[in-house]
Amino acid sequence: MGAEPVRDWIKSLPADDRKIIGADVQTVEFGWPIGMPLCKSLGGGLWEVRSNITDGIARVIFFLHQGNLVILNGFVKKTQKTPEAEIELARKRKKEVES
């Protein structure tokens, strides 16, 4: 598995939104460990970065692997709760990276 799906999603966003998400991910990467409101645990070693963008709130799901922040999934959240399908996709990708 490569990072292509997440990279494609980020590239599909407006430039201003890409900058916001990039800055937030960088803040987490260089300030780890970091907590709310920017970063929240989803359990099972998964974390999400929350970015306020033009369309609402973007979520970038990641985990730490061998000292690196590995982005597994990204989406714009439309509901209060993070959709289970998005978390499942991140879990699947995490297993692929770990194996």
Helices and strands as residue ranges (DSSP letters): H 4-11, H 15-31, E 39-43, E 46-53, E 56-65, E 68-77, H 84-98
